[in-house]
Amino acid sequence: MAEPLPPQFKLIQHHLRTGQEHEKRDPVVAYFCRLYAMQTGMKIDSKTPECRKFLVKLMDQLEIMKKQLGDNESITQDVVGNAHVENYAYKMFLYADTEDRAERFHKNMIKSFYTASLLYDVLTVFGELTEENIQHRKYAKWKAAYIHNCLKNGETPKSGPMGMEEDLLDKENEDDGSLPQPSISANPADSMPTTDLSNIQIAPGAHPPSNFSTIHIPPGAHAPANTPAEVPSSSVLPNTPIMQTVPQSVPIIDPSLYSVKPQGEIRLTPEDYARAQKYCKYAGSALQYEDVGTAVQNLQKALQLLTTGRE
């Protein structure tokens, strides 16, 4: 936006920048980043003239985008939009985590962790985060700050979640969109990835395995062959190996599902329908990336839920 950002809105500056970065790459992500910024900005300050002027401009931009994307189900249906942004956040998270656990520490993976954490903030426009998403957001924020500080100070980061509990402030600023402060820095400001992180470009990645030791990744949290940004590979640190994709193993389909019938009078709740829709959306998204295994798993879960009322 040409309108200067009021200092009161510093908290949402990175969400707005993420929206700008994705305007052409993924307009749906860009739209919801700006929607989150607008809703959060309204809570911060909607009365002072400079803030009100900025929010009005942002609302106008959202209206234009909504008209341009009017035939996109991710904009018109919250369940689909939620799944779209959530899947995108998972994709960023898994790429960064794979690089981290392979001990390939570079600014591209820091950017991926940081962007994922911002997108988990954005997901709150659809309602409260799931426990899994809360944990992913906390971990991504901590990892981005921790690795950023280590590289800045000439230290070698530790891969994985080792030391996370000691570094994170206990449950503070859980949902305010700010970045937790690792204890490795005496100056809190040094723990906050700011403009430097926001300007880092993401390089193409590979299909990372979801081999988390402490972070649970539910079905649908798959990563496609490439990360969102398509930039020259020269932006990756020298000698960074490129992972090769491996043949996929398709899960065996439960034969009982072929002739499944509702068990008596199943009373499904609105939450059940929403979860079933979400599983189907995950399956469709997985097929976009030719991830047959994830698609089958999610369709089976949807069918199981709809026919038994249980997952």
N, C-alpha and C positions, 0 to 999 in steps of 0.2 A: 504494500500500500504506500502511496505517496505521502499520505498523512503521517506526520511524525508521531512516534509512540510516546504518550505521556509517561513520565517517570513512575507514576502510580501503577502502571501496567508492566513493570519490569518482569513480574512473575510469569507473564504469558508471552514474552518476546520470542522464546525459542519455539513455542508451539506455532506462533505465527510464521516464523522463519521456516519451520518444517512444512507448513502449508504452502508457502511460496515455492519451496524446493520441489514439491510434488504437484504443482499446478498442471504441468503437462505430463509428468510421469504417471500420476495416478490422481485424477481430479476428485475422486470420491474421498480419498485420504485427505486431500487438500481442503475439501469442503468441511469435513468434520473437525479438522484441526482448527479452522477458523470459527466454526460453531462453538467449539469448546472455549476458544479465546473470548468470544463474544459473551457467552454465558458467565464465564469466570470474571470478565471485566465488569459486567453488570453488578456482580456481587462486591467487587472491590470498590468501585466508584462510578456511579452513573449520574452524578449531580453537578460536579464541577464542569465548567464550560469546555475545557480542553478534552476531558474524558468523554463527555457526552458527544462532542463533535466527532471524536475518533470512533466511538461505538456506532453512531449513525452511519458513518462511511462504511464500517465493517458490515453492518446490517444490509446496506445497499449492495455490497459486493456479494454477500450470501444470497440475496434474492436473485441477482443476475446468474450466479452459478446454479441455483436451484432450477431456474427456467431452462438453462442450457442442458442440465442433466435430468430434465423432467421425465424422460423415458427410462431412466436407470433405476432398477428396483432397489439398489443399495441406497438410493436417496429417498424413494417413496415408501419403503418398508423398513421399519427399524430393525427387525430381526435379521434381514439380509445385510443392512448397513453395518450392524454390530458384528456379524460374522466376517464381513469384508475387512474391517479395520483390525479385528482381533487376529485374523489369519495373517494379515500383513505384519502386525507386531510380532507374532510368533516367528515369522520368516526372518525378520531382522535379528531376533533374539537367538534363534538356533544357529544362524551364520556366525554371529559373534561368539557364542559359546563354543562352537567347534574350533574356531581359531584360537580361543583362549586355552582350551584343554589340549590343543596341539602345541601350545607355547609359542604361537606366532603372534607376538604382541606388536600391533601397529595402529596407527591412527584411524585406519578404516574400520577396524573392529571396535575401537572405542566409540566411533561415531555410530556404529550399528547398535551397540548397547544403549547409548544415550538416546538415539531416535526411538528405539523400542520402549524405553521408559516413558518418553513423552507420549507415545501412542497409547500406552496403558492409561495415562492421564485422560487422553481424549475419549477413551471407552466409557468414562463416567457420564458422558452425555446420554448414554442409553440406560443408565441406572447404576446401582452399586456393583462394584467389581466382584467377581468370584474370588474365593480364597486363593485359587491357583494364580489368577492374574495379579492379585495383591502381592504374592510371593515373587512372581516374575518381575513386577515393577520394582520392588525393593532390591532384588538381586541385580537387575540391570543398572539401576542408579548407582548402587554401591560399586559394581564392577567398573563402570565408566569413570567414576571419580578415583577409585583406587589405582587402576592402571594408568590413568592420566597423571596422577601424582608420582607414581613410581618412575615412569619414563621421564617426567619433568625433572626429577631429582637424581636421575642416573642410576636408579635401582632396578633390579630385575623382579617383575611381579611374580606372584605365585599363582598358578593356574587353579581353576575350580573355586569352590566356596571356602577354602581354608582361610580361617581368620575373620570370616564375615561377621560373626556374632560379636567379636571383640571390637570391630571397627564401627559397626552401626550403632547409632544412638537408639536406646531402647524405645521403640514404638513412636518416637517423636516425629512430627511432620509426616505421618504416614500417608495422608491423603491430600496434602496441600500443594502437590506438584513440585515442591522444592527438592533439592538433591541432598540426601543424607551426607554427613561429613565424616569421612574416615579419620581415625585418630592418628594417622601417620603424619598429619600436618598440624602444626601449632596454630596456623592462621586459617580460620574457617573459609575465608575467601579462596585460598589455594585449593581447597577441596571441591570447588564448584567449577566444572567445565563450563566455560562461558563462550565468548565469541570464537575462540580457536576451534572448539569442538564443532560449533555450528557450521563452520566453513569447510570442514573436512568432507571430502567426497568419498563415496562408497564404491569399492571396486567389485567386479563380478566375483561371486563365490562359487562354492560347490554344494552338492547335496549332503548336508551334515547329518550324521546319525543322531537320534534323540537318546543319547546314552548318559543322561543326567544321573548323578549319584544321589543328590538330595533334592533336586527340583523336579516335580512331577509335571509331565507334559501330557495333557489329555488327547484323545483322538482328534485329528484335524489340525494338530499343531505341526504340520509338516513344512518343510522348506523346499521350494522349487530349485531348479538347477542354478538359477542366477539370483543374486540379490537385486533389489529394485533398480539401482542406478547402473546404467551401462556406460562406464567410462573406461578409457584406455588402461590396460593392465600395468602401465608404467607407474601408476599411482600407488601400486602395492610396493612394499619394501622389497629390495633386491633379494633374490634367492628364496622368496616365499613360494613354497611348493603349491601346486594346484591339485586339489583332490579330484579324483576320478569318480564318476558315478558308478554304482554297482547294480547288477541285475536285481530287480525287485522280487520279493517273495510274496505271492498273493495268499492271504490267509484262507484256510479251508472253510467253506461255507457249511454251516450247520444244516444237515439234511432236513431237520424238523421245520426249518423256516420255509421250505418249499410249499408245504401244505398247511401253513399256520392259519389258525382260526382264533378269533377272540375267545377268551376263556370266560364264558358266562357274560354277565353284564359288567363290562369294564367302564368305570366312571373316570374319565380322564379330566384332570384339572387344566385350567389355562396354562399353568406352568409346564405341564406335560406336553401340551401342544407346542409351546414355545421351544422346549428342548428338542422335540422331534423335528421341528422346522430347522433348528440349528444344526442338527446332525445331517439333515439332507443338504443344507447349504454347504457344510464342510465337505460332504461327498462331492458336490458339484465343483467346489473350488479345487479339491484334490485332482479331479479329472482334468482340469485345465492344465495341470502340471504333470499329467500322465501318471499320477500316483494311485495306481489301481488298489493297492493294499489298503491305504487309508480310506479310499472311497467305499470299499466293501465293508470295512469295519464300521464305518459310520452309518451306512444303510442298514446293516444288521442291528445296530443299536436302536435306530429309529423304529424298525419293524418290531423289535422286541418290546419297546416301550409302548407302542400303539396297540399291540395285541395282548399284553399282559398287565400293562399299567405299572410295570417295574423295569428298571434298567439292569 
